[in-house]
Amino acid sequence: MSKRTPKPNGHDAYRSGYGSFAEDRKRWEEQVYQPRRRFRKDGITFSTVSSQEVPHIVGPEYFEENRWDPRERLAWPGEYPYTRGIHPTMYRGRLWTMRQFAGFGTPEETNQRYKYLLEQGQTGLSVAFDLPTLMGYDADDPLSEGEVGICGVSVSCREDMDILFDGIDMGEVTTSMTINGPAAIIWAFFIAAAERKGIPRAKLAGTLQNDILKEFIAQKEFIFPPEPSVKLVVDTIEFATKEMPKWNSVSVSGYHIREAGSTAAQELAFTLMDGFCYIEETLKRGLDIDSFAPRISHFFNSHIDFFEEIGKFRAARRIYADRMRNRYNAEKERSWLLRFHTQTAGCSLTAQQPENNIVRTATEALAAVLGGTQSLHTNSLDETLALPSEKAVTIALRTQQILAYETGVANSMDPLGGSYYVEWMTDKMEEDARDYMRRIEEMGGVVAGIENGFFQKEIARAAYTHQQELDREERLIVGVNAFEHKNEKIEIPILKVGEHVARQQVQRLADVRARRDDAKVEETLNALRRACENDDNVMPYLIECAHADVTMGEMVREMEAVYGTYVETAYF
C-alpha cells in the first residue's frame, strides 16, 4: 500500500519556490485561509478598545514590504530610539517602582495607610488629594462642604503635610503627588515640611504631577487661565533644575485624557504635545534643554486592550527620543529617555461583579510591564464603589508582586520585541500619534487647541463611538452587557469616610490661624502678590508662605487677584 505524499506546509512551500513572504502570504490566503475560514456568531467587532481595526494576522511580509530594519526601528534596550526600553538591563537590573495611589480622610488616617503599604513592600508613596485641595480651597471654605477628605486626603496648610509624613523619612522614600492647579503650593508645603524636619530640599526625590494642560483638556480641575497656569509649571521646572536635582517637577499625564474617553493614539499624541509645550516654554525662559529635560517624567494609562497598550508604550519612547534629539537638539542621552509611571485603567473597572476587576487590573498591569514602565499603580477592585479598603489595596499590591517575582515576565528584556503583530501595532500607534501631533502644530499648539475646543471634541467623538459599540453589543464587558448576574448583591467591604474628617480639618485650620504670626502672614502674601505682578518665579515666595502657616486658599486667592480665573467654553 503506497503512502500519500503530504502537502507541503508553509515553510516547505516557501523553500520550494514561492518567492517572497508576500507571495507566500497570498498563497496561504487563497489556499488555506479563504477556503476554511469561519466567523463567530456573537457579532463582536475585531477592533481594539480604541476602535482600531485589527488585521486577522500580521506576518513577515510586513517587515519585507516596509523594508523594516530592526536596527533602526528596534535597536537594543538602552539604545536609541529606545523602542525596547530605556535601560540596558531593564527589570534584570531594577524592578519597576510599586507605587500605590492612596489618600483619604485626615492626614493622620492617610499616614497610617502609608505606613501599612510600606510595611507590605510598597517602594514609593503616591498622594491622592481630596477635591477641595485639588481645586485650591481650604477645608473650611463654604465650597468645600461635603467633600473634605472624601476622594483623597485633605491638605490645607503646611501642618497637614507635617502630619501626613509623620514618622516617614521624606529624604529616603520617593513621593509622587497628584496635584495640578495648586501644584506649586502643595509642593511648597512638602518642601517646608521636610525643611522643618532638617531635610534639605536638594535631598528630596519624587514627582509633582503638575500637568495643567491636561486639566483643560480632560479633568477640568483648573484655577487660573492657560497662560499663567503654564507659567507656573515653568516656575517649578526652573526651581527644581536649580535647587532640587532629584525631583521631577512635572509628570505629563495622559492617564486622565484616556479616562475621559480618548483613544490610545489620542492619549499618546495629546500627552506628548503637552510635554513638548512645557519644554518649549522652559526653553524661552533661557534654560538649557539638557539641564531640565532629564527630570521630566510622564504618566500613562494602561487600558484593557493588551497589545494596543504595549504598542503605545513602545511608540511613545520612539517618538519622544526622536523629537528630543532632532528638534530640541538635546545632547545628553538622558534627555532623550521617556521615563513614565503607569496606572491601570480606572474606567475599565465595573461596579457589577467587582471581583472581576482583579483580573482586569492584572491584565493591564502585565501590559504595562511588557511595555517597559518604570513605575506602576494597580487599581483596587472596589474603586468604582469607594476609596480602596485595606484588603482591596493589598490585593492590588500583591498583583504587582506576583508579576515581579512569580511569572518570569521581568526576566527577559522586551520579550515581545520582533512579534509581527506587536511591531505592526507599535508602528500604527506611532503613525496615528504623529498625525495628531502635526494637526495640533498646524492649529498653533496645545493652548490654541484648548481654546478652540479641538481636544474636547476629539475625545467626545471617541467616547461616543465606544459607547455605540457597547450599545450595539459589538463590544462586550463582562457583567455589564454580557454574562450579567440578575439581582446581584455586592458583598465586599466598603471604606467610608466619616463626618469627623471635616470637623477635625476645620478645627486644625482654626488652631493654625489662632497661633500664627499675622504680620508674617501679611508680609509673605504681599511678597507673593508682587512676585506674580512682576512675573517672577513664585516658588521661593510660596515656600516662605508655607513656613509662615499661610493656607492654600489664602495663597490661591492672592494669585487669582493677579492671574484671574478661567471659565471653559462648552463645545458640542
Buried (B, 14 or more C-beta within 10 A) or exposed (E): EEEEEEEEEBEEBBEEEBEEBBBBBBBBEEEEEEEEEEEEEEEBEEBBBBBBEBEEEBBBBBBBEEEBEBEEBBBBBBBBBBBBBBBEEBBEEEBBBBBBBBBBBBBBBBBBBBEBBBEBEBBBBBBBBBBBBBBBBBBBBEEBEEBBBBBBBBBBBBBBBBBBBBEBEBBEBBBBBBBBBBBBBBBBBBBBBBBBBEBEBEBBBBBBBBBBBBBBBBBEBBBBBBEBBBBBBBBBBBBBBEBBBBBBBBBBBBBBBBBBBBBBBBBBBBBBBBBBBBBBBBBEBEBBBBBBBBBBBBBBBBBBBBBBBBBBBBBBBBBBBBBBBEEBEBEBBEBBBBBBBBBBBBBBBBBBBBEBBBEBBBBBBBBBBBBBBBBBBBBBBBBBBBBBBBBBBBBBBBBBBEBBEEEEEBEEBBBBBEBBBBBBBBBBBBEBBBEBBEBBBEEEBBBBBBBBBBBBEBBBBBBEEBEEBEEEBBBBBBBBBEEEEEEEEEEEEEBEBEEEBBEBBBEBBEEBBEEBEEEBBEBBBEBBBEBBEEEBBBBBBBBBBBBBBBBBBBBBBBBBEBBEEBEEEEEE
